[in-house]
Amino acid sequence: MVAPTGGEKDMDAPEILNIIESVGKESGQLDKIYFLFDEHIALNQWEEHFYISPPIKKRIVKKIAGKSLELHVEDTLMGNTTYLLSLDNCIKDINEGNVVEDLQLLFSTSENVDSLKLSGKLKNAYTLEVVENAWIMLFDKSINDSIIFKGTPNYIAKTDKDGNFHFPNLNANDYKIVALTNFDFIYNEKELIAFSDKLINAKTDSFISLLAFDPIVEIDSVIVDTLTALTDSSKTDSVLVESITYGKLEIVTPTNSPCVFQLLQNKKVISEFVFAAKPYALLDIIPGKYQLKFIADSNGDGVWNTGNWESKTQPEKVENYPNEITIRSNWDLELEWNLE
């Protein structure tokens, strides 16, 4: 005899049955919004994920009762404006914790709806890994760069787990776009920042890539002892050192400019090669499997340089070779790579 299983485990997130918008009698504006779900719900990291764009001054009051979520908009909304209410990852079911990943509501304070769209992706400028849960902000083009973090953005969005962001409610105006990785809209030390060199207009721009960097700290390119990495020991056998036959890697590419190539293992730099121009021949490489990184050394100093917000300098460009490469003993490898 065994205890009853209780049926199959619930793997589905709550589904929306209805959304009701209530207008205040005195204000004539949107006052409350009711989200009705098909099962009992709870909040999920609300403060981390919830936002409204354009942002408002007063916080939206929330209340959960069984299968419903009530939002009370206490602030006065701007006229002739289309708002995005984002509840992505804010709601989960009360039993199994299945999260509603995609839940957004568009509403307008007039009969006209701004429907121009702008999407993009945010990556780390050096590692090229995606940056999630970062603020993407649009500021009016007239705002001075020196005070841009002292005011409220015109529109905001957040990156998802894949680094993607989306503005679905824009007009045809020109904006400056900036990204920050902290919890607010103000730049803080050790925070990553990203920006575009040009103004953004959703009428002509549909997708933009941003590269986030730390404007203070340079990448410390510490080269790991290749023999230690090879033997996985703090004591290198002198006989082994003498018996090693190295490999060679030559990069064949149309690019012919100062650059740096790095060979990495488990995200650690094993070897680094600095070139003023072609040929890009990487010599005396310890045999093994590596990841390959290219750095466009635009100022010719032999290291990767981060960006600067004040001078509007972008970080030096980086590319990662998409596949792992294998260096064999006493073997020359020729690799074609169409670098930009």
C-alpha positions as CSV (number, residue, x, y, z in Angstrom):
1,M,0.0,0.0,0.0
2,V,1.3,3.5,-0.9
3,A,0.1,7.0,-0.1
4,P,-1.9,8.7,-2.9
5,T,0.3,10.8,-5.2
6,G,-2.2,13.7,-5.5
7,G,-2.0,13.7,-9.3
8,E,0.5,15.2,-11.7
9,K,2.6,18.1,-10.5
10,D,1.4,21.5,-11.7
11,M,4.0,22.8,-14.2
12,D,1.9,25.6,-15.7
13,A,2.1,29.3,-14.7
14,P,-1.2,31.1,-13.9
15,E,-3.1,32.3,-16.9
16,I,-5.0,35.6,-17.3
17,L,-8.7,35.3,-17.6
18,N,-9.6,39.0,-17.7
19,I,-8.2,42.5,-17.1
20,I,-10.5,45.2,-15.9
21,E,-9.6,48.9,-16.0
22,S,-11.4,51.3,-13.6
23,V,-11.6,55.1,-14.2
24,G,-11.9,57.3,-11.1
25,K,-15.1,59.4,-10.9
26,E,-13.4,62.6,-9.7
27,S,-10.1,62.4,-11.7
28,G,-11.5,60.9,-14.9
29,Q,-8.2,59.0,-15.1
30,L,-7.3,55.3,-14.8
31,D,-7.6,54.6,-11.1
32,K,-7.5,50.8,-10.6
33,I,-6.6,47.8,-12.7
34,Y,-7.8,44.2,-11.9
35,F,-6.0,41.1,-13.2
36,L,-8.0,38.0,-12.8
37,F,-6.2,34.6,-13.0
38,D,-7.3,31.0,-13.3
39,E,-5.7,30.0,-10.0
40,H,-4.6,31.5,-6.6
41,I,-1.5,33.7,-7.0
42,A,1.3,35.3,-5.0
43,L,3.9,38.0,-5.6
44,N,7.3,37.0,-7.0
45,Q,10.2,39.4,-6.5
46,W,7.9,42.3,-7.2
47,E,10.3,45.2,-6.3
48,E,13.0,43.7,-8.6
49,H,10.9,43.2,-11.7
50,F,7.8,45.6,-11.7
51,Y,7.9,48.9,-13.5
52,I,5.7,51.4,-15.4
53,S,7.0,53.4,-18.4
54,P,7.0,56.4,-18.6
55,P,7.8,56.2,-14.9
56,I,5.6,58.0,-12.3
57,K,6.4,59.6,-9.0
58,K,4.2,57.7,-6.7
59,R,4.4,54.0,-6.2
60,I,1.5,51.8,-7.4
61,V,-0.3,50.1,-4.6
62,K,-0.8,46.4,-5.0
63,K,-3.2,43.9,-3.4
64,I,-3.7,40.2,-3.9
65,A,-6.9,38.5,-3.0
66,G,-7.2,34.8,-4.0
67,K,-7.0,34.7,-7.8
68,S,-6.9,38.5,-8.4
69,L,-4.4,41.2,-8.4
70,E,-5.5,44.8,-7.8
71,L,-3.3,47.7,-8.7
72,H,-4.2,51.2,-7.5
73,V,-2.7,54.1,-9.5
74,E,-2.4,57.0,-7.1
75,D,-0.3,59.4,-9.2
76,T,-1.7,61.8,-11.9
77,L,-0.8,60.4,-15.3
78,M,0.3,62.6,-18.2
79,G,-2.1,63.4,-20.9
80,N,-1.8,62.0,-24.5
81,T,0.7,59.4,-23.3
82,T,0.8,55.6,-23.8
83,Y,1.9,53.7,-20.7
84,L,3.4,50.3,-20.4
85,L,2.7,48.3,-17.2
86,S,5.3,45.5,-16.9
87,L,4.6,42.6,-14.6
88,D,7.0,40.2,-16.2
89,N,8.2,37.6,-13.5
90,C,6.1,39.4,-10.8
91,I,3.4,36.8,-10.3
92,K,3.5,33.1,-9.5
93,D,1.0,30.5,-8.5
94,I,0.7,29.9,-4.7
95,N,1.3,26.2,-4.7
96,E,4.1,25.2,-7.0
97,G,5.6,28.7,-7.6
98,N,5.3,28.7,-11.4
99,V,6.2,32.2,-12.6
100,V,4.3,34.2,-15.2
101,E,7.2,35.3,-17.3
102,D,5.4,37.5,-19.8
103,L,2.7,39.9,-18.5
104,Q,2.4,43.4,-19.8
105,L,-0.4,45.9,-20.3
106,L,-0.5,48.9,-22.6
107,F,-3.0,51.8,-21.9
108,S,-3.3,55.3,-23.2
109,T,-4.5,58.5,-21.5
110,S,-6.0,59.6,-24.8
111,E,-7.7,58.0,-27.9
112,N,-4.3,58.0,-29.6
113,V,-2.0,55.1,-28.9
114,D,1.8,55.4,-29.4
115,S,2.7,52.1,-31.0
116,L,6.3,52.5,-32.4
117,K,8.6,49.8,-31.1
118,L,12.3,49.6,-30.2
119,S,14.1,46.4,-29.1
120,G,17.7,45.6,-28.3
121,K,20.2,43.6,-26.4
122,L,22.7,44.5,-23.7
123,K,26.0,42.6,-23.3
124,N,29.1,43.0,-21.2
125,A,31.6,44.9,-23.4
126,Y,34.6,42.7,-22.5
127,T,33.1,39.2,-21.9
128,L,30.2,39.7,-24.4
129,E,27.9,37.8,-21.9
130,V,24.3,39.1,-21.7
131,V,23.4,41.4,-18.9
132,E,20.1,40.7,-17.3
133,N,17.8,42.9,-15.1
134,A,19.5,46.2,-16.1
135,W,17.6,49.4,-16.7
136,I,17.4,50.8,-20.2
137,M,16.5,54.4,-20.2
138,L,15.4,56.9,-22.9
139,F,16.0,60.6,-22.3
140,D,14.8,63.5,-24.4
141,K,17.5,64.7,-26.8
142,S,17.5,68.2,-25.2
143,I,18.7,66.9,-21.8
144,N,22.3,67.8,-21.0
145,D,24.6,64.8,-20.5
146,S,26.0,66.3,-17.3
147,I,22.6,66.1,-15.5
148,I,21.1,63.1,-17.3
149,F,21.2,61.0,-14.1
150,K,19.7,63.7,-11.9
151,G,16.3,63.6,-13.7
152,T,13.7,61.0,-14.5
153,P,13.9,59.1,-17.8
154,N,11.1,59.6,-20.3
155,Y,10.8,55.9,-20.9
156,I,12.3,52.8,-19.1
157,A,12.6,49.1,-19.8
158,K,14.4,46.2,-18.2
159,T,16.6,43.4,-19.7
160,D,15.4,39.8,-19.4
161,K,17.5,36.7,-18.7
162,D,18.8,36.8,-22.3
163,G,19.8,40.5,-22.1
164,N,16.9,41.6,-24.4
165,F,14.8,44.8,-23.8
166,H,11.7,46.1,-25.5
167,F,9.9,49.5,-25.8
168,P,6.5,48.9,-27.4
169,N,4.9,52.4,-26.7
170,L,7.1,55.0,-28.2
171,N,6.4,58.2,-30.2
172,A,8.5,59.5,-33.1
173,N,10.8,61.8,-31.1
174,D,14.6,61.6,-30.8
175,Y,16.0,60.2,-27.6
176,K,19.3,59.4,-25.9
177,I,19.6,55.8,-24.7
178,V,21.5,54.8,-21.6
179,A,21.7,51.6,-19.6
180,L,22.6,51.1,-15.9
181,T,22.9,47.8,-14.0
182,N,22.0,48.9,-10.5
183,F,18.6,49.2,-8.8
184,D,18.0,52.9,-9.6
185,F,18.4,55.4,-12.4
186,I,21.5,57.0,-10.9
187,Y,25.0,56.0,-11.8
188,N,26.8,54.4,-8.8
189,E,30.5,53.5,-8.5
190,K,31.3,49.9,-9.8
191,E,28.1,49.9,-11.8
192,L,28.1,49.0,-15.5
193,I,27.0,51.7,-17.9
194,A,26.2,51.6,-21.7
195,F,25.1,54.2,-24.2
196,S,24.7,54.8,-27.9
197,D,26.8,57.3,-29.8
198,K,23.7,58.4,-31.8
199,L,20.2,59.6,-31.0
200,I,17.5,56.9,-31.2
201,N,14.2,57.3,-33.0
202,A,11.7,54.4,-33.1
203,K,10.5,55.6,-36.4
204,T,13.8,54.7,-38.0
205,D,15.5,52.4,-35.5
206,S,14.0,49.0,-34.7
207,F,16.9,47.2,-32.9
208,I,20.0,48.5,-31.0
209,S,22.9,46.6,-29.4
210,L,24.5,48.1,-26.3
211,L,27.8,47.2,-24.6
212,A,28.0,47.7,-20.8
213,F,31.3,48.6,-19.2
214,D,32.8,49.7,-15.9
215,P,34.1,53.3,-16.6
216,I,36.5,53.2,-13.6
217,V,38.1,49.7,-13.5
218,E,40.3,48.5,-16.3
219,I,40.3,44.7,-17.1
220,D,43.3,43.2,-15.3
221,S,44.7,40.9,-17.9
222,V,46.6,38.5,-15.7
223,I,48.2,35.8,-17.7
224,V,47.9,32.4,-16.0
225,D,51.1,30.4,-15.9
226,T,50.6,28.1,-18.9
227,L,52.8,25.3,-17.6
228,T,51.0,25.3,-14.3
229,A,47.7,25.3,-16.2
230,L,48.9,22.4,-18.3
231,T,50.2,20.2,-15.4
232,D,47.5,21.3,-12.9
233,S,50.2,21.5,-10.3
234,S,52.1,24.2,-8.4
235,K,55.4,22.4,-9.1
236,T,56.3,22.1,-12.7
237,D,58.4,19.1,-13.7
238,S,61.6,20.4,-15.5
239,V,61.7,17.2,-17.6
240,L,58.1,17.9,-18.8
241,V,59.0,21.5,-19.7
242,E,61.9,20.4,-21.9
243,S,59.8,17.8,-23.6
244,I,57.0,20.1,-24.6
245,T,56.6,20.8,-28.3
246,Y,54.5,23.9,-29.0
247,G,51.8,24.7,-31.5
248,K,51.2,27.7,-33.8
249,L,48.0,29.5,-34.7
250,E,47.7,32.0,-37.6
251,I,44.6,34.1,-37.9
252,V,43.6,34.8,-41.5
253,T,41.3,37.9,-41.7
254,P,40.8,41.0,-43.9
255,T,41.5,43.1,-40.8
256,N,44.9,44.7,-40.7
257,S,45.2,46.9,-37.7
258,P,46.6,46.9,-34.1
259,C,44.9,44.2,-32.1
260,V,45.3,41.8,-29.2
261,F,44.5,38.0,-29.3
262,Q,43.9,36.1,-26.1
263,L,43.7,32.4,-25.5
264,L,41.5,31.4,-22.6
265,Q,40.6,28.3,-20.6
266,N,37.6,28.5,-18.3
267,K,37.4,32.2,-18.8
268,K,41.0,32.7,-17.6
269,V,43.6,34.3,-19.9
270,I,46.3,31.7,-20.6
271,S,48.3,33.5,-23.4
272,E,48.1,37.0,-24.9
273,F,49.5,38.2,-28.2
274,V,49.8,41.9,-29.2
275,F,50.1,42.9,-32.9
276,A,50.6,46.2,-34.6
277,A,49.6,44.7,-38.0
278,K,49.4,41.4,-39.9
279,P,50.5,38.7,-40.0
280,Y,48.6,37.5,-36.9
281,A,50.8,34.5,-36.0
282,L,50.4,33.2,-32.4
283,L,53.6,31.3,-31.6
284,D,54.7,28.9,-28.9
285,I,51.3,27.8,-27.7
286,I,51.0,25.0,-25.1
287,P,48.9,22.2,-26.7
288,G,45.3,22.1,-25.5
289,K,41.8,23.4,-26.0
290,Y,41.2,27.1,-25.9
291,Q,38.6,29.9,-26.3
292,L,39.9,32.7,-28.6
293,K,39.2,36.4,-28.0
294,F,40.0,39.3,-30.3
295,I,40.4,42.9,-29.0
296,A,40.5,45.8,-31.4
297,D,43.5,47.8,-30.0
298,S,42.3,51.2,-31.3
299,N,44.9,53.3,-29.4
300,G,47.8,50.8,-29.8
301,D,48.6,50.4,-26.1
302,G,48.4,46.6,-26.1
303,V,45.5,46.3,-23.6
304,W,41.7,46.5,-23.6
305,N,40.4,49.9,-22.7
306,T,37.1,50.5,-21.1
307,G,34.7,53.3,-22.1
308,N,34.1,56.8,-20.6
309,W,30.7,58.5,-20.2
310,E,32.0,62.0,-19.8
311,S,34.1,61.9,-23.0
312,K,31.6,59.7,-24.8
313,T,34.2,57.1,-25.5
314,Q,33.1,53.6,-26.2
315,P,35.1,50.6,-24.9
316,E,37.4,48.9,-27.4
317,K,35.6,46.3,-29.4
318,V,35.8,42.7,-28.6
319,E,34.9,39.5,-30.4
320,N,34.9,35.9,-29.3
321,Y,35.5,33.1,-31.7
322,P,32.3,31.1,-31.7
323,N,33.9,27.6,-31.4
324,E,36.6,26.1,-29.1
325,I,39.9,25.6,-30.9
326,T,42.4,22.8,-30.4
327,I,46.2,23.5,-30.5
328,R,48.2,20.3,-31.2
329,S,51.8,19.7,-30.5
330,N,54.2,20.7,-33.3
331,W,51.2,21.6,-35.5
332,D,50.4,24.8,-37.4
333,L,46.7,25.7,-37.3
334,E,45.4,28.3,-39.9
335,L,42.1,29.9,-38.8
336,E,39.9,32.0,-41.1
337,W,38.0,34.6,-39.1
338,N,36.1,37.5,-40.7
339,L,36.7,40.1,-38.0
340,E,35.0,43.5,-38.2
